[in-house]
Amino acid sequence: MPEIGQEIRRTRRFLKERLQRDYTTLRGYEAERANVRQLLQRTAEMGESNSLLLIGPRGAGKTTLINAVLTDLLLNEAFVNNTLIVHLDGNLHTDDRIALKSITVQMRLENATDGKVFGSFAENLAFLLQCLKAGDKQSKSVVFILEEFDLFCTHHNQTLLYNLFDVSQSAQAPICVLGVTCRLDVIELLEKRVKSRFSHRQVFLFPSANKFDAYTQLFQQLMCIPSKKELDAQVDRVDSLEQFKSDAFCFKHQHFDGLEYDFDKKYTDSWNKHIAKLLKLPATQKTLQMLYDFDVSEAFLKTFLYRLVAQLKPAAPLITVEQLSALANQYESDDKVELLCGLSVIELCLIIAIKHHSQIYDRDPFNFEIVFARFSKFAKVSTTMQGVERAIVLKAFEHLRIVELIMPLSSSGMGKLQKEFEMHKLALTYGQIQQAVQRYQALPTEVAQWAQSSLI
């Protein structure tokens, strides 16, 4: 048993690390990947200057695509020797001065200043441009990767973007500007003079909503333990990350390395068979379909699986369909139902009274007096609600308004109206109320019965 426990702990650690720290494995997007790779190759090998924007929703794989392409090109000796990579992030480099400082360090130009101290931003920029413009087609090419590109558009006069695009349009040192953003309207954020110097080359990454079979295969790939042979095949790829000259790519030090793990073959086969069997169950397919309808991105599935894998322990050595469904139900849960389950019994009784009023009068607006009259009728025959004072019920009604389960009608000129007579509407569906009544813990039986029928 101790050996099995050790294997389970090793499996849990392996799967969690692979889900979290595999920064260079991109699945799909073959055409987009080839497009970006070809662009960078032409910059490195032929001295062409280019600019490109990668656009797609968060979690679509934009940064992973760039990491994957750069890792592919690290096996190309010409690219490694002829290219400098500069990585900037709009969240970190909040103005052009900070960005220029980072560019100077990443291009290793601080030694070329000969002890000069640049006081102003203009002098620093002039020096950088002089270094870039002094080059020709034979110079080393520079690849600028701008994460959160839309944030660079908010910088004063867009000076940095203007000058980078200007250099990429002229026959000077070859540079390639790659922008990464989740904003579809990013071109509209550019000033006219910047826009005219941009190549208008855009690559869109949108996860497909019609590939459920690929989604189930991805689930299997992420949950299965690869063989020793498959792990060995990735060694060169992970080792090649050390050739990154830039320290801005910190993932090269933290990248997942599968060779650290050594699994028993019998256990690996048993685990993989269990995952394949689990995937064929109708309940698993239904759960995965629900997750796919909720969010089609790989990043979301990885987060979900990380939480699932974290439940592995010696006492529960295998992932069950029950665990899968229970975890998926947390994503499906309705916030309003959760809120209803957290109300006091009096507040829930008021909601039930409002529901009955709405059903009888076809969702007519209501005020406190109408609801209190219906509640009082129930309280008279109820053992749990007898003797509840009007002031307490009014306080409960006001709380329902504060948490926006009931909404006041927009009324002009009714400001002087007493709060008991102000008209409201219900901001819930009958199904949500029914669900909350069923899930509410320790709800008195008579209240649950009253929720089913307005007859008392």
Secondary structure, DSSP 8 states (H G I E B T S, - for coil): -HHHHHHHHHHHHHHHHHHHH--S---S-HHHHHHHHHHHHHHHHH---EEEEEE--TTSSHHHHHHHHHHHHTT-HHHHHHEEEEEEETTT--SHHHHHHHHHHHTT-GGGGTT----SHHHHHHHHHHHHHT--TTS-EEEEEEETHHHHTTSGGGHHHHHHHHHHHTTSS-EEEEEEES-TTHHHHS-HHHHTTS---EEE----SS-HHHHHHHHHHHHS---HHHHHHTHHHHHGGGG---TT-THHHH---GGG----HHHHHHHHHHHHHHHHSHHHHHHHHHHHHH---HHHHHHHHHHHHTT-BTTB-S--HHHHHHHHHHHH--HHHHHHHTS-HHHHHHHHHHHHHHHHTTS--B-HHHHHHHHHHHHHH-SSSTT--HHHHHHHHHHHHHTTSEEE---TT-TTS-GGG--EEE-S-HHHHHHHHHH-TT--HHHHHHHH-S--
